[in-house]
Structure formats: C-alpha cells, structure tokens
C-alpha cells in the first residue's frame, strides 16, 4: 500500500513540475510565491445545491449541522460551498444520493454563472456543446429554473450514460441529450440559440488534482491539436448563436494556447461580429487573462476573460470568457439529422386518456399534474407503456432531431394504473398530500440500502411516496401484503450510510 501511494505521488509530482516550468514565467515574483503557497494547501471539496429540490438556502446550514461540516461560500456562485472540514465523505449522504446537491470543483461553477440571463429571452434556447458528465448542464437548469430548453450534447457515446444519470438525478425536465460532434451545430442550426456553453475538451493542466481532473503529462503536439479543435468548436458555437446571444468558453487548463490564443484567433476571424464581455464584477476581484505571450500580443479584449490561477480563489486552475454576438456571421447551412418521434414509436398521449391520468394522480396523491404541465409547458408523450413529460419548446423547435434522452419520465401505465416514475417522485413528491409513507429514523439505513419495509397499516395504493420526518422524498414503495417493496434505483442506494 505504501509503495502504491508513493508511486501515485510520483505520477502527480512529475507532470506538476512540468506545468510549473511552463507557467511560472507568466507570473510576477509575488504571484509565484502566492501560487507555491497555495499548492501546499488542500483542495477542498465543494458542492452546489439543487434549487429544484431544495426550497431554502438555509437547508445548507442544516446539512452542515447534521454532518458536522465546516462551510465556506464560493464567492461567484450563490449556491456553491466549499467543505473545509468533514468527518466523513460528502458523497455518502442521503441528500447526495437523492440529487439535493452536486459535488463539483468550485472553479467549474464559474461558466454557468457567467451568463447574464436578464439580457436574453425569458425561456431561452441553450446549447451545452460538450456537456458530459453533466454538472454544468444541471447548473444551467437551476439558473433558468428548469424553464429554458437545454440541448446537452456530447460527441462521445461512452460519456452519455454518466450524463443521463446526472440529469435524471437532478430532476431536469427541459433537457434533451444529443450525441453529435459539436463542430456540426453551427451549420445545422445557424443563429438559433440564445446561449451556448462550450466547456471545451482540454489538456487539464490546472496544477491541482481532484477526483474529476487527474494531473497528467501532455506533449506540446497534443496541446496544439486540442487548441485547433477548440477553435473549430468555438467557431461552430458562434455560428449557432443568435445576434445578441452569449457564448461562454471555458477550460480547466492554464495553457495559453488553449485559452488566450484561441480567443485572439477567434477575434481576428470575427472582429466585427463578436465582443468579449467584462466579467470582473461577477468575480468580485480581478483575474484578468494575460495580454501577451512570448512574441504574441493579444487583442485588448482578450484581457476581459478570466484566468483563474489557484491562488486567486483557492481553486484548481481555470479559464473562462463570455462573448456576445453583435452582428451576423455568414456560414454554410447543412441539413441536420432527422427522425420524427413517431418513427421511434413515440406518440402524443390522447386527450381522453390524459384526463384520466390527471384525475388518477390527483385522487391518489393530491398532486395537480395539470398545473405542472402548464407551468413547465410539458407535453405528455407515450412510448410503449411509458409516459414522459416532453418540453413543448423542443417539439416546437427541434421536432425531428434524434435525441438520446428527452424530458422527464412521468409514469408507467400498467393495468389502467399509473405508476409514477422515480424521477418524477424525487422531483415533485414533496407536493403529495395522500398515500405518503413516513419512514422512521430507525428505518432510514435499511431503506437506503434497498431493503423492504414492513407495511403495518396494509396500505394498498399502486405506489406509496416515501418521505422521512425531515421532509426528504425517499423515492417510491410498492405495497405487497405485509411488505412495502423498495423501488429505489440502484444508483441512489447507499450501503454504508454515514
């Protein structure tokens, strides 16, 4: 074990030394000392609260009391917190398994915060061009109160599973997951989106290691190849953006080639069509990009971007910029892929049966589903025995675009009964007034391990909405004689609950 730990430290130290050799010449002497001092400090874990499932920020203080956390707010994200001390892993809590918060590097909370939604449409069209594993997508969902339509795209099919799980656990209903090269969107959907996030694939040279970003060696050739792809992705994003819309470009690396040089190149290409917006007010302190590198002097607008050295906020190294499109960009137009929902055996749920659905959900749980449909502009669609809440804005704007995931699972239809989905119950189960089973404190560990409970009152609804005395919705239970069968999905179970 000791040899393995020593080997891991060596694997981290070598590439970190190479990074320091690359980056230290960019800093003044006092900044070099500040950086070296910061790298001696631990990189604290951080999380972002899910405002879709948790009503009040005060609940964070309750979590801190329950789990003996010491908290420090992330200055540029109102729902973000560092945990500077914790006796146990922050991933082993009921709240984390239920999607009440998302564990995320603090620096990665910056990109979604950079959008100024007050200057965009009330229910904007948003593209997250390289979305997996989904943390920044969930942040966009929360910032827009699940009212914007978000295309969460990732070019890697292998990364889609993680993206789907994160979005479903968050309770997102206005998200469509797609699997295409981001470079195609500019020609497929020119001047379509109000906001686009490009958290670009990068070299991850951020000087600090975390669970999400391991420190690895990289060659100059690899960096140059990444920079070329980043430029193509950013060009595609700007083509797909409406005039007046905003693109946020970000990386978790500090290499100039992937940051300032990409922005400088795109400004040279589109100097009359885009501007890089100042973002210093949001950051609360200056963190400017560099204005020159070796023989290169950059466009003055590049300095409006944020270069987040670790000593600025106590984070890993990061880079982010927000651009506004001010004039039209001419681009080649190509036809996007097309496959009507009906060809994949999806059908709009008939009105008569939908009326039965609304009545039964109200009779069983006291939930006014029709109010939610109106509030979130859902359409109810059916695939085999499954009902989903599809965002009307997707049907309106992208009716034939093939997707990997769309909307929020609502229910399964079985023998004229509607069995609400785990995702719907987890998001909206707190609205229920009937057929709610209160799980005793002494039963919590067993339930979260996936075990069944005794059914003392022989409750006999198709499903029970499980809650505890803290008000947490613990998924669904199915009465079966003397037992309540545990229907928690495996991804939500905790076998060693702290």
Steps between C-alpha positions, in 0.01 A plus 500: 500500500782743592681428171178558303439835675862603434458408133180709476677799653786464251251480211347829620824683582669449163230655279436771760868596486476522121193726534680729743792528259253605233288738709729673751657733239152652448486622862660781698727397788234567768248298297747211471528492879122519539458210258759282673340573838155411364620170352607397852137535615232232455249536216177493697201308363206715395137455408214689338147487642208385283243778511248277315475266798604717794289808575714706732875572515468466876484123452874507428561612857286207616715261297811652656357443847389144425827391342739722700617686193689825506384709204642786299294662220634507146513876425380481137221243551213565744417128527862378522693411816838361595510247780819583690449228760287186509535182707367285213473492123253759364392252232357260761190693603131455430484848348775424250340172392168681448655776288461780754854614422769435242865457591697726267833678493436860604671642190262297281206694649619815325394438135125467561511802731647718224182508293296817544152356449340840566615598149359188331156355426284399801510134396822481302628230268834382641763270354751330729740391228724260698275414792615173661509419788222757541592715799498826305178395323323456835633842599337650190176317585500653847594850385205500259260331747455209257320734260763524224538228240852360524658277237765309696732369232808285521692353209608192699240223518691342790442811713123515445411256780655724764328803347158333501533387862607844624213676321237252620628517857482880487134487397546689171197506270604753234808315375565302183817290477664479158808318371663695216832670427464854631661631182176421308257721693606826334398378154201297620342774712638843399392790726268275703613503865475779756788364709773242437741350749821359358692340783757378256692171509843606620840390632390533866819681601342665803788437748277324756364150504143409587269205450375663180837613364806282544840658434650347186795567276432645155709587198509828312363321194198383701441851630515644147256237371256581782528873427412442135191303596400762759514771232276295270251434781493869594447602138209254481353640821514857371332397174221327695444804725232763444602864466498635855560153641784395729768231475701400806831335415685320780777250563650337808852573378743791527683454169499819296459307175157371608379824655622848403632383163166337411315822590749715311461283190121511515504880546724536196254287303180669623616840624183675375259229616593430865622668814651355819305635798658623825417261788701651786187604695382140525837373622517760780875541434724545194614184322595628153626290214853578385548758226814357338695175484850461360489679162117522499306815598130427532193703408426728801156337540668171599586653838125504581516122541574347840822306561442330835838419653461275808605779738215728385218304666655180635382295200664298228624696201221606261421733213169651387369773272157627393441622146202685357413475132435848365471437124405223261759238408466346156526123507430199286165337577461124508200285582509353853415135558128432502284231655143581603403385849228284348758297309657409836152392626433811709145637488323795657283363781129525402296772674241262647764277656691805618189617685487161674869535588451843657201383702665185628821680606289755687280234663799295613749766608329839496745621235358743242687367198313736268654797683849359450429437131401864458783638713772307316337490155513120482341269248426142608639246255482119510749229405363150552379508865708802600384862525744791488469875550652652186581873491269674256789724390684195366197385299467855367866553402657156444211259432702262280842517666605151622581506871630255761286635785216750511302652786402335825365144541147531639337159549458144387151395390410156639150350514337845478718622787766768481818415690689825543871491407779534753618815323159669521449399865849614596436842343134560588413248773514773763175636348314181593242507781365143476651151490817626661690259726715656771821303547613490863855608583584145602392373158702745291821299469310186398291689245803675346671160465209390286324282758123463525299629796213353699154629398323520838190680372468282188492812280388392156563782249676411173800686640594680820710814502763447768604794714681538829434741785758744358277535192738319265330303223652152510362363176217252453372195686255241367262341751509120478301347786701535820792663324580824320729412214792736455508646148804724545728478193841345564676828424329663803581229755752555781639181653722671755290799605694744720 
